């Protein structure tokens, strides 16, 4: 079944070219992570304390991740950059975790925006909004449950640290790398040479451009391969039962490295009545696990803290799946909220646009600004008494 979807009839002799392109894309992806890590390390050499102060407030970190992902429309890009920043030592694992959790919420904006395109079709609009926002409510509810636990007890950080402590593929933290990864040293030499010749700012911009382009290229290019001529029967193959829907969401997103792309496929299928929202939601949960592959890939050959951060991303999404897929009746909550949002938005069209504007842009930006202002005003004032 997988081979039927991955190798569409028109591919033929191009299967080897497909493998080569995928391998090259992954290598460029790893190169961009290495380049960003070295560049960030050079740039933040004397600013580590300042960065730590800014991200020390977990709420600021959460909304930075949400806002940046909403602007980029790619949680893969945000989490990869965060992994590179942690690997460089510019930000601690504890301060980086809220950014990744925020990125998980910010990535849902794409499917929600796509649902707004059905605004002129009254019969389809309600279902489209419900499908688009079900991804939102899954991540928002998971964050509401896990974020307070992480802030107070650092559960994800401790668990990920325990798991990553057994992985010896480490780098910038000062712990020895395992031998046998020769191409990584080639990357290090190449990236260090690029940074020394072009400077850390230009090198960082190149790294970000390579990362963003690579992720977008892989997602769009593999979309054609994964779906191809099977698009017309896609819903029959993928949504036969809840386990298949979950599995295909995981597989397709793991390969395409973009949950935004795969979850966006769901909106038109639900809007036109081809797929029930419950099965679409099961696909979305699988996609949330699949999207963690990007951070895990970015953390390869990096520091133990970077690997821990990638594992945190996996644990967060896995916890959401346990809550809303495995536990009976829990999956009804995000679906119920999504359906209610669909009904409200159908009756008052501006609600949908107001929701996107407030939840993804105005609210995080305002809270970041207010948090920083509050911290400045609460700084202790030094009083000197002259004799």
C-alpha positions as CSV (number, residue, x, y, z in Angstrom):
1,X,0.0,0.0,0.0
2,X,2.8,2.4,0.8
3,X,4.6,1.6,-2.4
4,X,1.5,2.3,-4.4
5,X,1.3,5.8,-3.0
6,X,5.0,6.6,-2.9
7,X,5.7,5.2,-6.4
8,X,3.0,6.5,-8.7
9,X,2.9,5.1,-12.2
10,X,4.4,8.1,-13.8
11,X,7.6,7.9,-11.8
12,X,9.0,4.7,-13.5
13,X,12.8,5.0,-13.9
14,X,12.9,8.2,-11.8
15,X,12.8,6.3,-8.5
16,X,16.6,6.5,-8.2
17,X,16.5,10.2,-9.0
18,X,13.8,10.5,-6.2
19,X,16.1,8.8,-3.7
20,X,19.1,11.0,-4.7
21,X,17.0,14.2,-4.4
22,X,15.8,13.2,-0.9
23,X,19.3,12.3,0.3
24,X,20.7,15.6,-1.1
25,X,17.8,17.5,0.5
26,X,18.5,15.9,3.9
27,X,22.2,16.7,3.6
28,X,21.5,20.3,2.8
29,X,19.1,20.4,5.8
30,X,21.8,19.1,8.1
31,X,24.3,21.6,6.6
32,X,21.9,24.5,7.3
33,X,21.5,23.4,10.9
34,X,25.3,23.2,11.4
35,X,25.8,26.5,9.7
36,X,23.1,28.2,11.9
37,X,24.6,26.7,15.0
38,X,28.1,28.0,14.4
39,X,26.8,31.4,13.3
40,X,24.6,31.8,16.3
41,X,27.4,30.7,18.6
42,X,29.7,33.4,17.0
43,X,27.0,36.1,17.3
44,X,25.9,35.4,20.8
45,X,29.3,34.9,22.3
46,X,28.9,38.0,24.6
47,X,25.1,38.1,24.7
48,X,24.2,34.7,26.3
49,X,23.1,36.4,29.5
50,X,20.8,38.8,27.7
51,X,19.2,36.1,25.7
52,X,18.7,34.0,28.8
53,X,17.0,36.9,30.5
54,X,14.6,37.4,27.6
55,X,13.6,33.8,27.3
56,X,13.7,33.1,31.1
57,X,10.0,33.9,31.3
58,X,8.3,30.7,29.9
59,X,5.2,32.7,28.8
60,X,7.4,34.9,26.6
61,X,9.1,31.8,25.2
62,X,5.7,30.3,24.4
63,X,4.4,33.3,22.6
64,X,7.7,33.8,20.7
65,X,7.4,30.3,19.4
66,X,3.7,30.9,18.5
67,X,4.2,34.3,16.8
68,X,7.3,33.3,14.8
69,X,5.7,30.1,13.6
70,X,2.5,32.0,12.6
71,X,4.6,34.4,10.6
72,X,6.7,31.7,8.9
73,X,3.8,29.2,8.7
74,X,6.3,26.4,9.5
75,X,6.8,24.9,12.9
76,X,9.6,22.8,11.3
77,X,11.6,25.9,10.6
78,X,11.0,27.4,14.1
79,X,11.9,24.1,15.9
80,X,15.0,23.6,13.7
81,X,16.3,27.1,14.4
82,X,15.6,26.6,18.1
83,X,17.5,23.3,18.1
84,X,20.4,25.0,16.4
85,X,20.3,27.8,19.0
86,X,20.4,25.3,21.8
87,X,23.2,23.4,20.2
88,X,25.2,26.6,20.0
89,X,24.8,27.2,23.7
90,X,23.0,30.6,23.2
91,X,19.9,29.4,25.0
92,X,19.3,26.7,27.6
93,X,17.1,23.7,27.2
94,X,14.8,24.9,29.9
95,X,14.2,28.2,28.1
96,X,13.9,26.6,24.7
97,X,11.1,24.2,25.6
98,X,8.3,26.9,25.8
99,X,9.4,28.1,22.3
100,X,8.8,24.6,20.8
101,X,5.5,24.3,22.6
102,X,4.4,27.7,21.2
103,X,5.6,26.6,17.7
104,X,3.2,23.6,17.9
105,X,0.3,26.0,18.3
106,X,1.5,28.5,15.7
107,X,1.7,25.8,13.0
108,X,-2.1,25.4,13.1
109,X,-2.6,28.7,11.4
110,X,-2.2,27.4,7.9
111,X,-5.2,25.0,7.9
112,X,-7.3,27.7,9.6
113,X,-6.4,30.2,6.9
114,X,-7.3,27.7,4.2
115,X,-10.7,27.1,5.8
116,X,-11.4,30.8,5.4
117,X,-11.2,30.4,1.6
118,X,-14.6,28.6,1.8
119,X,-16.3,31.8,3.2
120,X,-18.4,32.2,0.0
121,X,-19.7,28.6,0.1
122,X,-22.2,28.5,3.0
123,X,-22.8,24.7,3.0
124,X,-19.0,24.0,3.1
125,X,-17.8,26.9,5.2
126,X,-18.9,25.5,8.6
127,X,-17.3,22.1,7.9
128,X,-14.1,23.7,6.6
129,X,-13.7,25.9,9.7
130,X,-14.3,22.9,12.0
131,X,-11.7,20.9,10.1
132,X,-9.2,23.7,10.2
133,X,-9.6,24.6,13.9
134,X,-9.6,21.0,15.1
135,X,-5.8,21.1,14.7
136,X,-5.8,24.4,16.7
137,X,-7.8,23.0,19.6
138,X,-5.8,19.8,19.7
139,X,-2.5,21.7,20.3
140,X,-4.1,24.4,22.5
141,X,-5.7,21.9,24.8
142,X,-2.5,19.8,25.0
143,X,-0.5,23.0,25.8
144,X,-3.0,24.0,28.5
145,X,-2.6,20.7,30.2
146,X,1.2,20.2,29.8
147,X,2.6,23.8,29.9
148,X,1.7,24.4,33.6
149,X,3.2,21.1,34.5
150,X,6.4,21.9,32.6
151,X,6.7,25.3,34.2
152,X,6.2,24.0,37.7
153,X,7.7,20.6,37.6
154,X,9.8,20.4,34.4
155,X,8.5,17.0,33.6
156,X,9.3,17.0,29.8
157,X,12.8,18.4,30.4
158,X,13.6,15.7,33.0
159,X,12.2,12.9,31.0
160,X,13.9,14.0,27.8
161,X,17.2,14.4,29.6
162,X,16.9,10.9,30.9
163,X,16.3,9.5,27.4
164,X,19.0,11.6,25.7
165,X,21.6,10.8,28.3
166,X,21.8,7.3,26.7
167,X,22.4,8.8,23.3
168,X,26.1,9.5,22.7
169,X,25.8,11.5,19.5
170,X,26.8,14.8,21.1
171,X,28.8,17.8,20.1
172,X,29.0,21.4,21.3
173,X,28.3,20.5,24.9
174,X,31.9,19.3,25.4
175,X,30.9,15.7,25.6
176,X,32.7,13.4,23.1
177,X,31.1,12.5,19.8
178,X,30.8,8.9,18.9
179,X,33.2,7.9,16.1
180,X,32.1,6.9,12.7
181,X,30.3,10.0,11.6
182,X,32.9,11.3,9.3
183,X,30.7,13.5,7.1
184,X,29.7,15.5,10.2
185,X,33.3,16.7,10.6
186,X,33.3,17.7,6.9
187,X,30.2,19.8,7.6
188,X,31.9,21.4,10.6
189,X,35.0,22.3,8.5
190,X,32.9,23.6,5.7
191,X,30.6,25.7,7.9
192,X,33.4,27.1,9.9
193,X,35.1,28.1,6.7
194,X,31.9,29.8,5.4
195,X,31.5,31.7,8.7
196,X,35.1,32.8,8.7
197,X,34.8,34.1,5.1
198,X,31.4,35.6,5.0
199,X,30.9,36.6,8.7
200,X,28.4,35.1,11.2
201,X,25.5,37.4,10.1
202,X,25.6,36.5,6.4
203,X,26.3,32.9,7.2
204,X,23.3,32.8,9.6
205,X,21.0,34.3,6.9
206,X,22.3,31.8,4.4
207,X,21.6,29.0,6.9
208,X,18.1,30.1,7.6
209,X,17.4,30.6,3.8
210,X,18.7,27.1,3.1
211,X,16.7,25.6,6.0
212,X,13.4,27.3,4.9
213,X,13.9,26.6,1.2
214,X,14.9,22.9,1.9
215,X,11.8,22.3,4.1
216,X,9.4,24.0,1.6
217,X,11.0,22.2,-1.4
218,X,10.8,18.7,0.3
219,X,7.2,19.3,1.4
220,X,5.9,20.5,-2.0
221,X,8.0,18.0,-4.1
222,X,7.0,15.0,-2.0
223,X,3.4,16.1,-2.0
224,X,3.3,15.3,-5.7
225,X,4.9,12.0,-5.1
226,X,2.9,11.0,-2.1
227,X,-0.5,12.0,-3.6
228,X,0.2,12.1,-7.3
229,X,-2.6,10.5,-9.3
230,X,-4.1,8.9,-6.2
231,X,-5.6,12.3,-5.2
232,X,-9.1,11.3,-6.3
233,X,-9.0,8.1,-4.2
234,X,-6.9,9.5,-1.4
235,X,-9.8,9.6,1.1
236,X,-10.7,5.9,0.4
237,X,-7.1,4.8,1.0
238,X,-6.2,6.9,3.9
239,X,-9.4,7.2,5.9
240,X,-10.6,3.6,5.9
241,X,-10.5,3.4,9.7
242,X,-9.1,5.5,12.5
243,X,-5.8,3.6,12.8
244,X,-5.1,3.9,9.1
245,X,-6.0,7.6,9.3
246,X,-3.6,8.1,12.2
247,X,-0.9,6.0,10.5
248,X,-1.1,7.8,7.2
249,X,-1.0,11.2,8.9
250,X,2.2,10.1,10.7
251,X,3.8,8.6,7.6
252,X,3.0,11.4,5.1
253,X,4.1,14.2,7.5
254,X,7.3,12.3,8.5
255,X,8.3,12.2,4.9
256,X,7.0,15.6,3.8
257,X,8.4,17.3,7.0
258,X,5.4,19.7,7.1
259,X,2.3,19.2,9.2
260,X,1.0,22.5,7.8
261,X,0.9,20.9,4.3
262,X,-0.6,17.5,5.3
263,X,-3.3,19.0,7.7
264,X,-4.2,21.5,5.0
265,X,-5.2,18.5,2.8
266,X,-7.9,17.7,5.2
267,X,-9.8,20.9,5.0
268,X,-11.3,20.5,1.5
269,X,-12.0,16.8,2.1
270,X,-14.1,17.6,5.2
271,X,-15.6,20.7,3.6
272,X,-17.0,18.7,0.7
273,X,-18.2,15.9,2.9
274,X,-15.8,13.3,1.6
275,X,-14.3,12.7,5.1
276,X,-15.9,12.9,8.5
277,X,-14.3,15.3,10.9
278,X,-13.6,12.6,13.4
279,X,-11.4,10.6,11.0
280,X,-9.8,13.9,9.8
281,X,-8.9,14.6,13.4
282,X,-7.3,11.2,13.8
283,X,-5.2,12.0,10.7
284,X,-4.2,15.3,12.3
285,X,-3.0,13.6,15.5
286,X,-0.8,11.3,13.4
287,X,0.6,14.4,11.6
288,X,1.5,15.9,14.9
289,X,3.7,12.9,15.6
290,X,5.2,13.0,12.1
291,X,6.2,16.6,12.3
292,X,8.6,15.9,15.2
293,X,10.9,14.0,12.8
294,X,12.3,17.4,11.6
295,X,13.5,18.4,15.0
296,X,14.9,14.9,15.6
297,X,16.8,15.1,12.3
298,X,18.0,18.6,13.1
299,X,19.4,17.4,16.5
300,X,21.5,14.6,15.0
301,X,25.2,15.0,15.8
302,X,24.4,18.1,18.0
303,X,24.7,18.6,21.7
304,X,22.8,16.5,24.3
305,X,20.6,19.5,25.1
306,X,19.6,19.8,21.4
307,X,18.7,16.1,21.3
308,X,16.7,16.6,24.5
309,X,14.8,19.4,23.0
310,X,13.9,17.3,19.9
311,X,12.7,14.6,22.3
312,X,10.6,17.1,24.2
313,X,8.9,18.0,21.0
314,X,8.1,14.3,20.4
315,X,7.0,13.7,24.0
316,X,4.7,16.8,23.9
317,X,2.9,15.6,20.8
318,X,2.9,12.0,22.0
319,X,1.2,13.1,25.2
320,X,-1.5,14.9,23.2
321,X,-2.1,11.7,21.2
322,X,-2.4,9.6,24.4
323,X,-4.9,12.1,25.8
324,X,-7.1,12.6,22.7
325,X,-6.6,9.3,20.7
326,X,-6.1,6.5,23.2
327,X,-8.2,7.7,26.1
328,X,-11.9,7.1,25.3
329,X,-14.2,10.1,24.8
330,X,-11.4,12.7,25.2
331,X,-11.2,13.1,21.4
332,X,-14.7,14.5,21.5
333,X,-13.6,17.6,23.3
334,X,-11.4,19.3,20.5
335,X,-13.9,18.1,17.9
336,X,-16.8,19.6,19.9
337,X,-15.0,22.9,20.2
338,X,-14.1,22.9,16.5
339,X,-17.7,22.3,15.5
340,X,-18.9,25.1,17.7
341,X,-16.3,27.4,16.1
342,X,-17.6,26.3,12.7
343,X,-21.2,27.2,13.7
344,X,-20.3,30.6,15.2
345,X,-18.1,31.5,12.3
346,X,-20.8,30.5,9.8
347,X,-23.3,32.9,11.5
348,X,-20.8,35.7,12.1
349,X,-18.2,35.6,9.3
350,X,-15.9,38.1,11.0
351,X,-15.3,35.8,13.9
352,X,-13.0,33.6,11.9
353,X,-10.8,36.4,10.8
354,X,-10.8,38.0,14.2
355,X,-9.8,34.6,15.7
356,X,-6.8,34.3,13.4
357,X,-5.7,37.9,14.0
358,X,-6.1,37.9,17.8
359,X,-5.0,34.3,18.6
360,X,-1.9,34.1,16.4
361,X,-0.7,37.7,16.2
362,X,-2.2,40.4,18.5
363,X,-2.4,38.2,21.7
364,X,1.1,36.8,21.6
365,X,2.6,40.2,20.5
366,X,0.8,42.1,23.3
367,X,1.6,39.5,26.0
368,X,5.3,39.5,25.0
369,X,5.3,43.3,25.1
370,X,3.5,43.5,28.5
371,X,5.7,40.8,30.0
372,X,8.9,42.6,29.0
373,X,7.5,45.9,30.3
374,X,6.5,44.3,33.6
375,X,10.0,42.8,34.0
376,X,11.6,46.2,33.4
377,X,9.4,48.0,36.0
378,X,10.0,45.3,38.6
379,X,13.8,45.6,38.4
380,X,15.3,46.6,41.7
381,X,16.4,50.2,41.9
382,X,19.8,50.8,43.5
383,X,19.9,53.6,46.1
384,X,23.2,55.0,47.1
385,X,23.5,56.9,50.4
386,X,26.2,59.5,50.7
387,X,28.0,60.0,54.0
